[in-house]
Amino acid sequence: MGNRVCGLFGIKYPIIQGGMVWVSGAKLAAAVSNAGGLGLIGAGSMKPDLLREHIKKAKTLTDKPFGVNIPIFSKYSEEQVKVALEEGVKIFFMSAGSPKKYTPYLKEKGCTVVHVTSTPTLAKKCEDAGVDAVVVEGFEAGGHNGRDELTTFVLIPQTKKIVNIPIIAAGGIATGEGIAAALALGADGVQIGTRFAATKESSAHENYKKALVNAKDTGTMIYLKSIIPVRLVKNSLTVKIEELEKRCADVEEFKKVLGESPAKRAIFDGDIDNGEIEAGQIAGMIEDIPTVFEVFERLIKEYKDTLNRLNHFDFSC
């Protein structure tokens, strides 16, 4: 029996690259697709015209399937959907909003629609809304997180019990062993973000990539829980955020400290002291900045080695 995620997108391996802001441009998305996975252009940090440019560029870099990730809460989401459709995009990963907003319209256009969610209950609502698959993202993931703090290990099996559509696991996955674990728990595929952020093809600044390499096992934490929970690598900015959180500062004080586009400052501009270094807990596992192809080689070898080891593992004493 074939893998449902591979069949849904027409790809070789059930590995999706997360559509990360300031990271996931045409170059990264195309490289992932060329390696046999599904690359996603992250529209969250793009105005419609820039999204169009990246879609056009991706078409020149790959003849394999790729998609776009569009945060529904974005003020540009409607225009971004329109642009993507005009450019012939058929795969949409939607996040941060109700799946009911665009799913019926996109399905009418013959598109494949996936929604990112953080609880099994929400995953079921996505299925009821007509999506083709769900990404269940655990609290280990980088960037903005769900408020319920469910981890990937508990998300997958609980979601598996209540939905029939393909499940794509995200959060805390950076190795072939992690892929094997996710599939063993009931996922049909995985979405990987931070590991791909620290690759040659990533649009991120070299300072950001080096910050991921230098992050330790406890290098990330969830901040801004009173506003929108976000997982960040610890730096000078997070020290200021912690101080505000300790004294229950109001939203305006947080805005003053964060300033304009804090994620862009760190990820794209390279100011890793004063910007938000969005990254998952797996940042502590990143030791280098390889090419996407090299990452895939490692993932596939580790996955196969894990299956072989388990096949020879004596579970009884």
N, C-alpha and C positions, 0 to 999 in steps of 0.2 A: 504493500500500500504506500502510495506517495505521500510526501509531507504536504499538509494542507496549506501552509504558508508559502512554500515554494510554488505550489499549484496556483494559488490565488494571484501571485504577482509575476509568475513566469520567471523565477530566479533559480539559481543552482543550490544555494545554501540558505537556510531560514534565518538569516542574519540581517537585521535592519539597522541602519545607522541613524541615530537620533537626530532630529532636525533642530540643532542647537543654535541659539542666537549668536551672531558675530563669528560663528565657527563654520557652519554648514553651508558653504557656497557651492557653486557649480563644480569646482575642482574636486572637492571632497566627495560630493554626491556621485560624480561620474566615476571616481576611482573605486568607490565601494561597489557600484554597479558592475564595473568592469571586472572586479575580483570575484563576482558571483553572488553578491548580496543585493540589498535594495538601498540605494542612496537616496537621501532626502535633502532637499534644499530648505533650509530653515528660514521661513518668511517673517518670523517674529521681529527681526531687526532690519527688515527691508521695506521701503516704500514700494508701491506697485510697479513703478518704472524700473527700479533696480531688480525686483523679482523677475520681471520680464527679461532683463539682460542676462540674469543668471540661468534662466530656463533655456534661453537661446544658446548660451555658451555651453551648457551641459549637453545639448543636442550635438554639438560639434565634437565633444569629448567622448561620448559613448553612444552606442546603438542599442544598449541594454535598457530595460525598464528603470525608471527613477520616478520619484514623486516629490510632493511638497508638503511641508508641515506648516499649518496656518493656525495661530492662536485665535480663537473665535472672539475673544474680548478686544482684540486689536481694532482700533478705529479704521484701519485699512482693510479689514478682513473681507468685506464685500467686494472691494476693488481687486484684492488679491485673488479671490476665487475667480472673478471675471477674467483677469489677466491669464491665470493658469489655464483656464478652459480655452481661451483664445489661442494659446500657444500649444494646445494639444495635450496637456497633462491629463492623465487618466487615473492617477493614484493620489488620493488626498488623505493625509493624516491630520485630523483636527484635534484641537486641545483647548483647555481653559474656557469652557462654555457648554451650552446645551447641545447634545448631538441632534436635536430636532431642528436646529436652525438651518443647517445646510444639507443634511443627509438626503431628504427627499428630492431636493433640487438636483444634487450631484448624481443621485442614482438615476434620475430621469435623463441625465446627460450621458449615461452609460459608464459612469466612473466607479472605481473601487474606493470605498470609504472606510477608514479606520479611525477609531476615537481613542484618545489616551485618557485613562481613568485611574483612580487610586483606591477604589474599594470594589468588592464583588457586587454589592448592591447597585452601584453606578454602572458597572459593566453590564449587568442585566438590563438596565434602562437603555443602555446604548444598543444592545441587541434588539430590544423592543422598538427602538427608533429606526431600525433597519440597516445598521452598519454591517459591514462584511467581516470585520474582525475587531478585537479590542487589544490595546496595549494596557497591561496592568502594571503600573509603575510603583515600586516600593519606595519606602522612606530613605533607602540608601542612596537614591538617585541624586544627581546634582541639580542645581537650579531650584525652581519653584516646586514645592511638594504639596501633597494632600495634607489636610489638617488632622486626619485620623491616625497617622503614624503607623500604618500597616506596612510590614516588611514584605519583600518579594516572596520569601519562603512560605508565608501564610496566605498571601494574596492568590498565588497560583492555584493551589488545591481547592480553596473555597470558591474561586471563580469557576473552576472546572465543573463543580457540582451543579451550577445553576445556569450556565450558558452552553449553547451548542456550536457557536461560531468559533473560529480559530482564536487562540489566546497567544499573545506575544508578551513575554515577560521582560520587564525592564527594571533597572536599579540593582547595583551591586554585581553586575556581570561584566567581566573583562577578560576571561580566560575560557579555554575549551572545557575545563572542569566545571566552570559556572554554567556553560551552555548545557552540559550533560545533566547537571543538577536541575536546571529549569525544565528540561524536557522530561526528566524522571518524575517531576512533580505534576506534570500534566500540560505544560506549555507546548505549543506547536512551533514556536520560534522565539527569538530573543531580539530585543532592541538594545544596542550598545551606544553610549554617548561619550563619556569621558575618555575612554581608551582611544576613540577616533579623534577626539579633540586634540590629543597629543600625537599627531602624525604629521608627516611632511606636507600632506595635501590640505590640512586644516587651514582655514582662513585666519585663525587666531595669531596674535602677536607671539614672537619667540619668547618674550618674557613670561607670558601666560603659560606657554608649554613648559618652560623650565620650572615654573612654580608648581606645576603638577608633578614633574619629576622629583622635585625637592620636598613635596608633601610627605608627611609621615603617616603612620597608621591611625593616629588621632588628629590628623591635620585638618579635618573638616568638621563643621557643626551646623546645626539648624539655627538660623537667626530670624528675627522679625516675625515671630510667631503671632504677635498681636496684630500684625498687618497682613502679610502674605508670607508664609513660611518659605525660607529659601536656604539651601545648603551651600555653604561657602568655605573656601580655604581660609584659615585664620591669617589675618594680617593686621596692619595698623587700623584699617577701617572697622574691622570686626571688634577690636578692642573698644572703640568709641561706641559701637552699636550695643555692646554688652553693658557699658556704663549707663546708656540711656534706658536699656531694658530693666536694669536693677532699680532704677528710680521711677519706673513706670511713666516715662516721658510720653507726651502726646504726639500725635502723628506729625504735626508741624515741625517739632524738634527733630524727628527722624528725617524728615524731608530736607532740612537744612544741612544735616550731617551727610546724608547720602548724596545730595547735589543732583545735577543733571546727568542722566545716563551712567549710573555707577558701574553697570556690567560692561558697557562699551569701554569705559576708561581702563578696566583691567584686561578684558579679553582682546579687544581690537587695538586699543592705543598702547597697551603695555604698561600702564601705571598700576603695578601690582601692590603698591602700598596703600593707595587711596581709592581703589576701585573694588568692585565685587568680583572675586575670583570664583565664579560658579563652577562647581565640580562635585562629583559623587564620591562616596567613601572609598571607591576603588582607586582614588588618586594615590593612596599609600602603596599601591601595587605597581604603579607606573615607574619604570626605571630608565626609559629611553624614549626617543622620538623617531620611530621607524616610519616606513612607507605603509600605506594601506595594504598593499599586497603582502608585505612582511607580516602585518598583523593577521591577515587571513591565513597565511601559512602556519603561523603559531596556533591560532584558534583551532584549525582543522586537525593539526597533529596532536594537540593537547586533548581534543575531544576523542579522537580515536584511541590514544593511549589510555584515557580514562576508562573507556568501554572495555578495552582489553584487560586492564587491571581488575575491573569489577567482575569480568567473566572468570577470572582466576582467583577471586577473593573467596575465602572460606568463611561464610557467615557464622557457622556453628563452631563451638569450642571443642 
